[in-house]
Amino acid sequence: MGNTQAGPAVEAVGLVKRYGRTTAVDGLDLTIDRGSVTAVLGPNGAGKTTTIESCEGYRVPDAGRLRVLGLDPAAQGAALRPRIGVMLQGGGGYPGARATEMLRHMARLYAHPLDPAMLVERLGLGRCGRTPYRRLSGGQKQRLGLAMAVVGRPELVFLDEPTAGLDPQARRAAWELIRELRADGVSVVLTTHLMDEAEELADQVAIIDAGRVIASGSPAELSRGGRGDVLRFSGRAGLDLASLRAALPQGSDAAEPTPGHYRVTGDVGPRLLATVTAWCAQHGVLADRITTRRHSLEDVFLELTGRELR
């Protein structure tokens, strides 16, 4: 499905889009590598949707440079559209058409489509294949929308909330299909309100707020060593915290918020855990109720935007 052309799948430099006096996208820079899954996250009103719609060719930027598969979506849309797949959050289906009819019709628009029957089986659409689109459940519309977005073997696919409303089994099937797209060299741009989905699938994450990319990197890079990493344990009150701090790795700290309850912050991993337990053993401390909490992508998002992803 993918290709080996050079250059990024998406490159936006200084992108600007205004609606009257409102600036939705304000000098945004974004690069999406080919053959990767990139999650684009942002609170409502951050400019995420306008950015994606500009990449898809539905919006024309007011300023900046935008290239998608090396083409200008606004000026070269006719050449770009056969090479991309788009999953719309609203579904985009014809109300009276049957589900499998729509998928087969979409497949006939492409020179080398995937087998619609395979997608029907993979995404569990068999039972609703003869159901008119208007009578499909929300989850069935989501699965059909995903199938329609990928049936043409796109080089780049935009997936908007691909698993919203799906049951756990259907969600896992969608995740596996997205992983297979990446393995075949397809570039996937994923927008989602599910942080675990972004952490599970994305090679790269771009967080957008106030019309700009405010952070980017892999989920691990964004989460590593954050302020939310915490190791807690209980012991006798009044331990020598100065001695414990001296033993901890650089960048770590220790506190006793309440008597006998200790909180160690830093890059919580095997080294930090081993250091704390070794220090306790050396000082005759029986550490009880040891728990760890790693800094998550959701923590990073909240710290950067001050808002939950809704």
Backbone hydrogen bonds, N-H to C=O, Kabsch-Sander energy under -0.5 kcal/mol:
donor,donor_aa,acceptor,acceptor_aa,energy
2,G,184,D,-2.0
3,N,185,G,-0.6
9,A,32,I,-2.2
10,V,32,I,-1.6
11,E,67,R,-2.6
12,A,30,L,-3.2
13,V,65,R,-2.8
15,L,28,L,-2.7
16,V,63,A,-2.3
17,K,25,V,-2.1
19,Y,22,T,-3.3
22,T,19,Y,-2.0
23,T,21,R,-0.5
24,A,17,K,-1.7
24,A,22,T,-0.8
25,V,17,K,-1.9
26,D,211,G,-1.7
27,G,15,L,-1.3
27,G,25,V,-0.5
28,L,15,L,-2.4
30,L,12,A,-2.3
32,I,10,V,-2.7
33,D,31,T,-0.5
36,S,33,D,-0.9
38,T,36,S,-0.6
38,T,188,V,-3.1
39,A,37,V,-0.5
39,A,204,Q,-2.5
40,V,38,T,-0.5
40,V,190,L,-2.7
41,L,39,A,-0.7
41,L,206,A,-2.7
46,A,43,P,-1.8
51,T,47,G,-2.0
52,I,48,K,-2.3
53,E,49,T,-2.8
54,S,50,T,-1.8
55,C,51,T,-1.8
56,E,52,I,-2.0
57,G,53,E,-0.6
57,G,54,S,-0.7
58,Y,53,E,-2.4
59,R,53,E,-1.2
62,D,16,V,-2.7
63,A,16,V,-1.4
65,R,13,V,-2.6
67,R,11,E,-2.3
68,V,71,L,-3.2
69,L,9,A,-3.0
71,L,68,V,-1.8
76,Q,72,D,-3.2
79,A,76,Q,-0.6
80,L,76,Q,-1.7
81,R,77,G,-2.8
83,R,80,L,-2.2
84,I,81,R,-1.2
85,G,156,L,-2.3
87,M,158,F,-2.9
88,L,86,V,-0.7
91,G,88,L,-1.3
92,G,90,G,-0.8
97,A,94,Y,-1.0
99,A,128,C,-0.5
99,A,131,T,-1.6
100,T,129,G,-2.3
102,M,98,R,-2.3
103,L,99,A,-1.8
104,R,100,T,-2.7
105,H,101,E,-2.5
106,M,102,M,-2.4
107,A,103,L,-2.2
108,R,104,R,-1.9
109,L,105,H,-0.6
109,L,106,M,-1.2
110,Y,107,A,-1.6
114,L,151,V,-3.2
118,M,115,D,-0.6
119,L,115,D,-1.7
120,V,116,P,-2.5
121,E,117,A,-2.1
122,R,118,M,-2.9
123,L,119,L,-2.4
124,G,121,E,-1.1
125,L,120,V,-2.9
126,G,120,V,-0.6
128,C,125,L,-0.6
129,G,126,G,-1.2
131,T,128,C,-1.7
133,Y,94,Y,-0.5
133,Y,97,A,-2.7
134,R,95,P,-2.5
135,R,132,P,-1.8
136,L,133,Y,-1.6
141,K,137,S,-2.3
142,Q,138,G,-1.9
143,R,139,G,-2.2
144,L,140,Q,-2.4
145,G,141,K,-2.6
146,L,142,Q,-2.1
147,A,143,R,-2.2
148,M,144,L,-2.6
149,A,145,G,-1.6
150,V,146,L,-1.3
151,V,147,A,-1.5
153,R,150,V,-1.8
155,E,83,R,-2.4
156,L,83,R,-1.3
157,V,187,S,-2.6
158,F,85,G,-3.0
159,L,157,V,-0.6
159,L,189,V,-3.0
160,D,87,M,-1.0
160,D,158,F,-0.6
161,E,159,L,-0.7
161,E,191,T,-3.0
164,A,161,E,-1.3
166,L,163,T,-2.0
171,R,167,D,-2.6
172,R,168,P,-2.2
173,A,169,Q,-1.9
174,A,170,A,-2.2
175,W,171,R,-2.4
176,E,172,R,-2.4
177,L,173,A,-1.9
178,I,174,A,-2.2
179,R,175,W,-2.3
180,E,176,E,-2.0
181,L,177,L,-2.1
182,R,178,I,-2.0
183,A,179,R,-2.4
184,D,180,E,-1.7
185,G,182,R,-2.1
186,V,181,L,-2.5
187,S,155,E,-2.7
188,V,36,S,-3.1
189,V,157,V,-2.8
190,L,38,T,-3.2
190,L,188,V,-0.6
191,T,159,L,-2.6
195,M,193,H,-0.8
198,A,194,L,-1.8
199,E,195,M,-2.6
200,E,196,D,-2.0
201,L,197,E,-2.4
202,A,198,A,-2.1
203,D,37,V,-2.8
204,Q,37,V,-1.8
205,V,217,G,-2.7
206,A,39,A,-2.7
207,I,215,A,-2.9
208,I,41,L,-3.3
208,I,206,A,-0.6
209,D,212,R,-2.5
211,G,46,A,-2.8
212,R,209,D,-1.7
214,I,207,I,-2.6
214,I,212,R,-0.7
215,A,207,I,-1.1
217,G,205,V,-1.7
222,L,218,S,-2.5
223,S,219,P,-1.7
224,R,220,A,-2.0
226,G,223,S,-1.4
229,D,226,G,-1.5
230,V,293,R,-2.5
231,L,264,V,-3.0
232,R,291,T,-2.8
233,F,262,Y,-1.7
234,S,288,D,-3.2
235,G,260,G,-2.1
241,L,239,L,-1.5
244,L,240,D,-1.8
245,R,241,L,-3.1
246,A,242,A,-1.8
247,A,243,S,-1.1
247,A,244,L,-0.6
248,L,244,L,-1.2
252,S,249,P,-1.6
253,D,265,T,-2.0
255,A,263,R,-1.8
258,T,261,H,-0.8
261,H,258,T,-2.6
262,Y,233,F,-3.1
263,R,255,A,-2.6
264,V,231,L,-3.4
265,T,253,D,-2.1
266,G,229,D,-1.1
268,V,266,G,-1.4
269,G,267,D,-0.6
273,L,269,G,-2.4
274,A,270,P,-2.6
275,T,271,R,-2.3
276,V,272,L,-2.4
277,T,273,L,-2.4
278,A,274,A,-2.3
279,W,275,T,-2.4
280,C,276,V,-2.4
281,A,277,T,-2.1
282,Q,278,A,-2.3
283,H,279,W,-1.5
284,G,281,A,-1.2
285,V,280,C,-3.2
286,L,284,G,-0.5
287,A,285,V,-1.1
288,D,234,S,-2.9
291,T,232,R,-2.4
293,R,230,V,-2.5
300,V,296,S,-2.0
301,F,297,L,-2.4
302,L,298,E,-2.5
303,E,299,D,-2.5
304,L,300,V,-2.4
305,T,301,F,-2.6
306,G,302,L,-2.1
310,R,308,E,-1.0
